[in-house]
Amino acid sequence: MSKSIQLLTKFTKAIVSGITHFSLLACVVMTPFALAEQATVDAPIQAISAGGLKNELTPERKTTLLTQAKEQAELPLVGKTREQMKSQKAVMKMNKSSSREKHLGYYHSFNLYDATSYLEEDIDYDGFYRTFSVVFDADVISDFSEVSEVYAELYLSVNGGPWRHYFTTDSFLIYGESSDDEYEVVTTLLEGYHTDHYDVLIDLYEIGYPDIVATLSSDEDNDLYALPLESVEYDYYEEYYDSHSHGHGGSMGIFFIALLATSLVCKRLSHLI
């Protein structure tokens, strides 16, 4: 075998070996990121929400509805991703043979015209809120004055991660392009939402049909972008204050009393000696 062929063989082996080692290194480096992303999707989260027409949700009504929702809350849940929710609804679609246009006899479309977010409750005053609300205005557009029955799915995402479902509204009526039918969802994050900035996405559905008819997210509306949020376990000013003012204060008091008593005993002993 000539020297040139031997060199070529060695060079080829070196390249293959380098690619193999690079692939192994890439696996080692990327695996923690993949596991972290999967852990984010699988991490237990829980939020309680209540919804209704904005002009009917007074502050007192919001408090009452959230209290009722908390009493009925189940164990911590794993929020499904948006893709999982869409796949679930695709199964429904297989059982639907008619389209909206065929069913109604004419075409109509939907639009999520606008959304506004409100930051409502921050116990420890760190600028990150456990309770927030989202108000949105859904419209139905057609050549006729129309009333449609719809509902919405709401999602949160952090740092560009997967959209995770946190609430499904009840069905409600929308009237053409009126702004009098604005819908509000108020939410308290109970568990699994670490302190960060969250984006909101809203999918609108027409009752009886599994396809999304309109979507609005932080990509289109800045009011849904980077909301400073955290769940209850990270918003703990009251608990923190109580534990230090009572528990630790008492312990320190006992320590100083014991120290003073020891000092007095030593002083007496020194006099006796």
C-alpha positions as CSV (number, residue, x, y, z in Angstrom):
1,M,0.0,0.0,0.0
2,S,1.5,3.4,-1.0
3,K,2.2,6.1,1.6
4,S,-0.5,8.3,0.0
5,I,-3.2,5.7,0.5
6,Q,-2.0,5.1,4.1
7,L,-2.2,8.8,4.8
8,L,-5.6,9.1,3.3
9,T,-6.8,6.1,5.4
10,K,-5.5,7.7,8.6
11,F,-7.0,11.0,7.6
12,T,-10.4,9.4,7.0
13,K,-10.3,7.6,10.3
14,A,-9.3,10.8,12.1
15,I,-12.3,12.6,10.6
16,V,-14.7,9.8,11.5
17,S,-13.3,9.7,15.0
18,G,-13.6,13.4,15.3
19,I,-17.2,13.4,14.1
20,T,-18.0,10.6,16.6
21,H,-16.5,12.4,19.5
22,F,-18.2,15.6,18.5
23,S,-21.6,13.8,18.4
24,L,-21.0,12.3,21.8
25,L,-20.0,15.7,23.2
26,A,-23.1,17.3,21.6
27,C,-25.3,14.7,23.3
28,V,-23.7,15.3,26.6
29,V,-24.1,19.1,26.3
30,M,-27.6,19.1,24.9
31,T,-29.2,16.3,27.0
32,P,-29.5,18.5,30.2
33,F,-31.3,21.2,28.1
34,A,-33.6,18.6,26.6
35,L,-34.3,17.2,30.0
36,A,-34.9,20.7,31.4
37,E,-37.4,21.5,28.7
38,Q,-39.2,18.2,29.3
39,A,-39.2,18.8,33.0
40,T,-40.7,22.3,32.3
41,V,-43.5,20.7,30.4
42,D,-44.1,17.9,33.0
43,A,-43.8,20.1,36.1
44,P,-46.9,20.2,38.2
45,I,-48.7,23.6,37.9
46,Q,-51.9,24.8,39.3
47,A,-53.9,28.0,38.9
48,I,-57.4,29.0,39.8
49,S,-59.4,31.3,37.4
50,A,-62.9,32.7,37.0
51,G,-64.4,34.4,34.0
52,G,-67.3,36.5,33.0
53,L,-68.4,39.5,31.0
54,K,-66.3,42.4,32.1
55,N,-69.2,44.7,32.9
56,E,-70.5,42.1,35.3
57,L,-67.3,41.3,37.2
58,T,-67.0,43.7,40.1
59,P,-64.0,43.4,42.4
60,E,-66.3,41.8,45.0
61,R,-67.6,39.3,42.4
62,K,-64.0,38.4,41.4
63,T,-63.0,37.7,45.0
64,T,-66.1,35.5,45.5
65,L,-65.5,33.5,42.3
66,L,-61.8,33.0,43.0
67,T,-62.6,31.8,46.6
68,Q,-65.1,29.4,45.2
69,A,-62.7,28.2,42.6
70,K,-60.0,27.6,45.2
71,E,-62.4,25.6,47.4
72,Q,-63.1,23.4,44.4
73,A,-59.5,23.1,43.2
74,E,-58.1,19.6,42.8
75,L,-54.6,18.4,43.4
76,P,-51.8,20.1,41.4
77,L,-52.2,19.5,37.7
78,V,-49.9,19.3,34.7
79,G,-51.0,22.0,32.3
80,K,-51.3,20.6,28.8
81,T,-49.4,22.2,26.1
82,R,-51.2,24.0,23.3
83,E,-50.3,21.2,20.9
84,Q,-51.8,18.6,23.2
85,M,-55.0,20.6,23.5
86,K,-55.2,21.0,19.7
87,S,-54.6,17.3,19.2
88,Q,-57.4,16.5,21.7
89,K,-59.8,18.7,19.8
90,A,-58.7,17.1,16.5
91,V,-60.3,13.9,17.7
92,M,-63.6,15.8,17.9
93,K,-63.1,17.1,14.4
94,M,-63.1,13.6,13.0
95,N,-66.7,13.2,14.2
96,K,-67.8,16.5,12.5
97,S,-68.8,16.1,8.8
98,S,-70.1,19.6,8.2
99,S,-68.4,23.0,8.2
100,R,-69.7,26.2,9.8
101,E,-70.5,27.6,6.4
102,K,-72.5,24.5,5.3
103,H,-74.3,24.4,8.6
104,L,-75.3,28.1,8.7
105,G,-75.7,28.6,4.9
106,Y,-73.3,31.6,4.8
107,Y,-69.8,32.6,5.7
108,H,-68.7,34.4,8.8
109,S,-65.3,34.9,10.5
110,F,-64.0,35.8,13.9
111,N,-61.5,38.2,15.3
112,L,-59.9,38.9,18.7
113,Y,-59.8,42.6,18.4
114,D,-58.0,43.6,21.5
115,A,-56.8,42.5,24.9
116,T,-55.7,44.2,28.1
117,S,-53.9,42.7,31.1
118,Y,-54.1,43.9,34.7
119,L,-51.7,43.1,37.6
120,E,-53.8,42.7,40.7
121,E,-52.1,41.1,43.8
122,D,-48.5,41.1,44.9
123,I,-48.2,40.2,48.6
124,D,-44.5,40.6,49.0
125,Y,-44.2,43.8,46.9
126,D,-41.4,42.5,44.8
127,G,-43.1,43.6,41.5
128,F,-44.2,40.0,40.6
129,Y,-47.9,39.2,41.0
130,R,-49.8,36.1,42.0
131,T,-53.1,37.4,40.7
132,F,-53.7,39.0,37.3
133,S,-56.6,39.4,34.8
134,V,-56.9,39.4,31.0
135,V,-59.7,41.2,29.2
136,F,-60.4,40.5,25.5
137,D,-62.9,41.5,22.9
138,A,-64.0,38.8,20.5
139,D,-65.9,39.8,17.3
140,V,-67.9,37.9,14.7
141,I,-67.8,39.4,11.3
142,S,-70.4,38.7,8.6
143,D,-72.8,40.5,6.2
144,F,-75.5,40.0,8.8
145,S,-76.1,41.3,12.3
146,E,-75.0,38.1,14.1
147,V,-74.8,36.6,17.5
148,S,-72.4,33.7,18.1
149,E,-71.7,31.4,21.0
150,V,-67.9,31.0,21.7
151,Y,-65.4,30.0,24.3
152,A,-61.7,30.6,24.8
153,E,-58.6,28.6,25.9
154,L,-55.9,30.6,27.7
155,Y,-52.2,29.7,27.9
156,L,-49.0,31.0,29.5
157,S,-45.5,30.7,28.3
158,V,-42.2,31.7,29.9
159,N,-38.9,32.6,28.1
160,G,-40.2,31.3,24.7
161,G,-41.1,27.9,26.2
162,P,-44.2,25.9,25.3
163,W,-47.6,27.4,25.7
164,R,-49.2,25.7,28.8
165,H,-53.0,25.8,29.3
166,Y,-54.3,27.4,32.4
167,F,-58.0,28.0,31.8
168,T,-61.0,27.2,29.6
169,T,-63.8,29.8,29.8
170,D,-67.5,29.0,29.9
171,S,-69.4,29.6,26.7
172,F,-70.5,33.2,26.1
173,L,-72.3,35.2,23.5
174,I,-70.7,37.8,21.2
175,Y,-72.6,40.4,19.2
176,G,-71.1,41.3,15.9
177,E,-68.3,43.8,16.4
178,S,-69.7,45.3,19.6
179,S,-67.3,46.1,22.5
180,D,-70.0,45.6,25.1
181,D,-69.3,41.9,25.2
182,E,-65.7,42.1,26.5
183,Y,-64.8,39.0,28.5
184,E,-62.5,39.0,31.6
185,V,-60.6,36.1,33.1
186,V,-59.0,36.7,36.6
187,T,-56.4,34.2,37.8
188,T,-54.4,33.4,40.9
189,L,-51.3,31.2,40.3
190,L,-51.2,28.6,43.1
191,E,-48.2,26.4,42.3
192,G,-45.4,25.8,39.9
193,Y,-45.0,29.3,38.3
194,H,-41.6,30.5,39.3
195,T,-40.8,34.2,39.4
196,D,-40.4,35.4,35.8
197,H,-42.1,37.2,32.9
198,Y,-44.9,35.3,31.2
199,D,-46.6,35.8,27.9
200,V,-50.3,35.1,27.3
201,L,-52.1,33.5,24.3
202,I,-55.8,33.2,23.7
203,D,-57.5,30.8,21.3
204,L,-61.1,31.4,20.4
205,Y,-63.5,28.6,19.5
206,E,-67.0,28.6,18.2
207,I,-69.3,26.2,20.1
208,G,-69.8,23.0,18.2
209,Y,-66.7,23.2,16.1
210,P,-63.2,22.0,17.1
211,D,-61.0,24.4,15.0
212,I,-59.5,27.6,16.4
213,V,-61.4,30.5,14.8
214,A,-59.2,33.3,16.1
215,T,-55.9,33.7,18.1
216,L,-54.3,36.6,19.9
217,S,-51.0,36.5,21.7
218,S,-48.0,38.5,22.9
219,D,-46.8,38.5,19.3
220,E,-49.6,40.8,18.3
221,D,-50.5,42.6,21.5
222,N,-48.0,44.1,23.9
223,D,-50.5,43.9,26.8
224,L,-50.1,40.1,26.7
225,Y,-46.3,40.3,26.7
226,A,-43.9,39.8,29.7
227,L,-46.3,39.9,32.6
228,P,-44.3,39.8,35.9
229,L,-45.9,36.8,37.6
230,E,-45.2,34.2,40.3
231,S,-47.2,31.6,42.1
232,V,-48.2,31.7,45.8
233,E,-45.2,29.8,47.1
234,Y,-42.9,32.5,45.7
235,D,-45.1,35.4,47.0
236,Y,-44.7,34.8,50.7
237,Y,-44.1,38.1,52.6
238,E,-46.7,37.4,55.3
239,E,-45.3,33.9,56.1
240,Y,-41.7,35.2,56.0
241,Y,-42.6,38.1,58.4
242,D,-44.5,35.9,60.8
243,S,-41.7,33.3,61.0
244,H,-39.1,35.9,61.8
245,S,-41.1,38.1,64.1
246,H,-42.3,35.2,66.3
247,G,-40.2,32.1,65.8
248,H,-36.7,33.5,65.4
249,G,-37.4,36.4,67.8
250,G,-38.3,34.0,70.5
251,S,-35.3,31.9,69.9
252,M,-32.9,34.9,70.1
253,G,-34.7,36.1,73.3
254,I,-34.1,32.7,75.0
255,F,-30.5,32.7,73.9
256,F,-29.8,36.2,75.4
257,I,-31.6,35.2,78.7
258,A,-29.5,32.1,78.9
259,L,-26.3,34.1,78.2
260,L,-27.2,36.7,80.8
261,A,-27.9,34.0,83.4
262,T,-24.6,32.3,82.7
263,S,-22.8,35.6,83.1
264,L,-24.4,36.2,86.5
265,V,-23.5,32.7,87.7
266,C,-19.9,33.1,86.6
267,K,-19.7,36.5,88.3
268,R,-20.9,35.1,91.6
269,L,-18.5,32.1,91.3
270,S,-15.6,34.5,90.8
271,H,-16.6,36.4,94.0
272,L,-16.8,33.2,95.9
273,I,-13.4,32.1,94.8
